[in-house]
Amino acid sequence: MSATRSPRRYGRLLFAALPIGWVTVLLLLPYLFLFAHSFFRLVDGQLTHQLTLENYGRLFGTALYPNTILFSAGIAARVTLASLCLAYPLAYLLAFKVRRHKNLLYMAVIIPLWVSYLVRAYAWKIILGQEGVLNGFLMSVGIIREPLAVLLYSKWAVMLALVHIYTPFTLMPIYAVLEAIPPALKEASTDLYASRWQTFRHVVLPLSLPGVVAGCTFAFVLSMGDFIAPILLGGNDSALMVSNLVVSLFGVAFNWPLGAAVSVVMLTMTVTLLTMARKLEDRWGGGPAGRRLDAPTTGGMGRGALHA
Amino acid sequence: MQSSLFVRATVLAALGTLSACGGDKGGAAAHGPATKISIQATSDAGADAATYLKQLCPKPLGGELNFMVWEGYTDTLFTKPFEQACGVKVNATYMGSSDDLVAKLRAGGAETIDLVSPSSDAITQIIDAGLAQALDLARIPSYGDLMASFRDLSMARREGSVYGLPWAFGPNPLIYDTTKVKPAPTRWADLWDPKYRGKLSMQDDIATLWMAAQTLGFDQAADRAHLYNLSDEELGAVKTKALALKPNIRKYWATAGDMTQLFQSGEIVAGEGWPLMTAQLRAAGFPAGEIIPEEGTTAWADHWVLTKGARNLDAAYAWLEYAAQPFTQKLMADVTNYIVANPTAKRYMSPDQVATQRDIADYGTKVNFWQWSPRRERYTEIWNEVKAAK
């Protein structure tokens, strides 16, 4: 018996070792290194292992860093709101109103995720440029005379691209939660003479909140960590988000300790946000549709993780 | 993303260690001096390169060479014939900026990359940090054919050793659309004119701060290093000047392709760029004009540098000797429009192209070659502040 049992046990161990090793080597250790680096000191441009709090002092003492973090959070908040406004009605339609070709429509929403981020960002350049498709159309129908410069290389272009890219991420968890609401609950509400609006307000909406929280967390964390949209579509008011700052500190400035400190602050913000989101889900997630959708734990890595 | 950079750096470092353990195929065995190959020159640079390479590599050397270079320096036009004749696979990565190159080399890249093409600023830092190896000039017999004023530049020398093979140099000119900018600009200061609102592009780099400093008259002919070591007070003035230019900036460019695309799609009419862009734009039929403004401009001088960890030395020295040849440099000039280090390259050029070639000595005090400075990180922070300002 034991001869047959032990290989199985080894197999199980091996099975567990893979994900644990993966998480340890690719997630925990790098974060640990990052955390340690934020306390190291740079002497004459060389990294030393002397411990210091200088990096955090400089981070909070120089307007550039907190301001850029706040600016990025502002962009992310607006992107989140816009994504939610687009994703919720769409998810609602998909879950309750569409009968035929439901899967086809769901795929239509998801398929853009398969197209490279860069391709989608470049597509916006073609659409929004001064000699682009949109300006050309607006001028040909006589709405504007001169091309609108504000469409491209501006804060709006950055936000538009981020909303386009992260709306499917918001939609998926909301759709999953809405789909799980048993039709019986809505029927019961109608039987009790609730109007459509009342049913939505008192039954559907509360039950869908965990999905809303998860979706919003996705959109916020991913767009806050984005650094490609500002480079490709940002103009003189929007070329620098916090991740561009981190890229600059780790790259051209060769100040890893300060870069690590900025990253740790970002990571702390992300983790706080995820914890809050989880608390909210716990509170709202008790009903029959209370399938808990764990927020993305890799969120802090943003696009970089996908491009690495 | 914060961690992914870190992961990347760690992986790079790990790979560096692995490849260092992996043994070297090229062989670091001692080699005697190479003899200079002379060929019967024709007027066709490509044909001469082929003839030359047959003699340079009578049999394939094998192995690979990893380059980290500026865009355009490993164009297939002259890299492919070398790869085929010498049986060496060239893997090239582009660098985004001088600091980018230094950071990559420091983060373990000096072990995985064989040859780099640093500009006049980064080369000092690379030599000082011990990331380069001195060149064995006996193995590059054509070194003496290169422009004397270029070989004399102090940044590629240290304690009697030569670390860099002169390759190309060029100023950062003001490039403009000749159909839209009339009369032609003569000074950087012209760019602050409100008529250029939203019509310019500047490099996403501290080079733009240097340009602003030159406009303010902070570049002193007697002390070229001053531009790179401005006091906090002077930097404050530079920042204010750079901020005043913001309304005129449509987008900051990151790559040569960025800038040419901005011109071609009608987004901008002028900006600071590289001669490469003028060449690319003109090749595409775009009416690009180029001037060295009255205030002077910063310039770069690029050398080929062998990294500390370079192992395939036979192939590396074959490349360096090939890189010094007039036909190779003519082919590079075709791609980049840069001023090349071997003046005999003019033999292959049309009169128009010959007109683009100058001797460093001709520029006098008009150009200031980029220098390294301990103040550089402060400049980078100020540049980020300029970008962050709304």
Contacts between the chains, C-beta under 8 A, distances in Angstrom:
chain1	res1	chain2	res2	distance
A	26	B	7	6.8
A	27	B	3	7.6
A	30	B	3	4.6
A	30	B	6	5.2
A	30	B	7	5.2
A	30	B	10	6.9
A	31	B	3	6.0
A	33	B	6	6.2
A	33	B	10	7.1
A	34	B	2	6.5
A	34	B	3	6.0
A	34	B	6	5.5
A	37	B	6	7.9
A	44	B	374	7.2
A	45	B	125	8.0
A	45	B	374	7.1
A	45	B	377	7.6
A	62	B	381	7.4
A	63	B	385	7.9
A	64	B	381	6.7
A	64	B	384	5.9
A	64	B	385	5.0
A	64	B	388	5.7
A	67	B	388	6.2
A	68	B	384	7.9
A	68	B	388	5.4
A	71	B	388	7.2
A	71	B	390	8.0
A	125	B	265	7.9
A	129	B	265	5.2
A	129	B	266	7.9
A	129	B	267	6.6
A	130	B	265	7.1
A	130	B	266	5.5
A	130	B	267	5.7
A	131	B	265	5.5
A	131	B	266	4.8
A	132	B	265	7.8
A	149	B	198	5.2
A	149	B	250	7.4
A	152	B	267	7.5
A	153	B	250	5.6
A	153	B	251	4.4
A	153	B	267	7.2
A	225	B	1	5.1
A	225	B	2	7.7
A	227	B	1	6.4
A	231	B	254	6.2
A	234	B	251	7.4
A	235	B	249	7.7
A	235	B	250	6.4
A	235	B	251	5.6
A	236	B	246	5.0
A	236	B	247	7.3
A	236	B	249	4.4
A	236	B	250	7.2
A	236	B	251	7.4
A	236	B	252	7.6
A	237	B	390	5.5
A	239	B	204	6.9
A	239	B	251	7.4
A	239	B	252	5.3
A	239	B	387	5.1
A	240	B	384	6.3
A	240	B	387	4.3
A	240	B	388	4.8
A	243	B	1	5.2
A	243	B	2	7.6
A	245	B	384	6.2
A	246	B	1	7.0
A	246	B	2	5.6
A	246	B	5	7.2
A	247	B	1	8.0
A	247	B	5	7.0
A	248	B	380	6.6
A	248	B	384	6.0
A	250	B	5	5.0
A	250	B	6	7.7
A	250	B	9	7.6
A	250	B	103	7.5
A	251	B	96	7.4
A	251	B	97	7.8
A	251	B	99	6.7
A	251	B	100	5.4
A	251	B	103	5.5
A	252	B	96	7.7
A	252	B	97	5.3
A	252	B	99	3.6
A	252	B	100	5.8
A	252	B	103	7.0
A	252	B	205	7.9
A	252	B	380	5.8
A	253	B	99	6.8
A	253	B	377	5.2
A	253	B	380	4.4
A	253	B	381	7.2
A	254	B	99	6.3
A	254	B	102	6.7
A	254	B	103	4.7
A	254	B	106	6.9
A	254	B	377	7.4
A	255	B	377	6.0
A	259	B	2	7.9
A	259	B	5	8.0
A	260	B	2	7.9
A	260	B	6	7.9
A	262	B	2	7.7
A	263	B	2	3.3
A	263	B	3	7.3
A	266	B	2	6.1
A	267	B	2	6.6
A	300	B	2	6.8
A	300	B	3	7.4
A	301	B	1	5.9
A	301	B	2	7.3
A	301	B	3	5.6
A	301	B	4	5.8
A	302	B	1	4.3
A	303	B	1	6.3
A	304	B	1	2.7
A	304	B	2	7.5
A	304	B	3	7.8
A	304	B	4	3.8
A	304	B	5	6.7
A	305	B	1	6.8
A	305	B	3	7.6
A	305	B	4	5.1
A	307	B	4	7.5
A	308	B	4	4.1
A	308	B	7	6.2
A	308	B	8	5.7
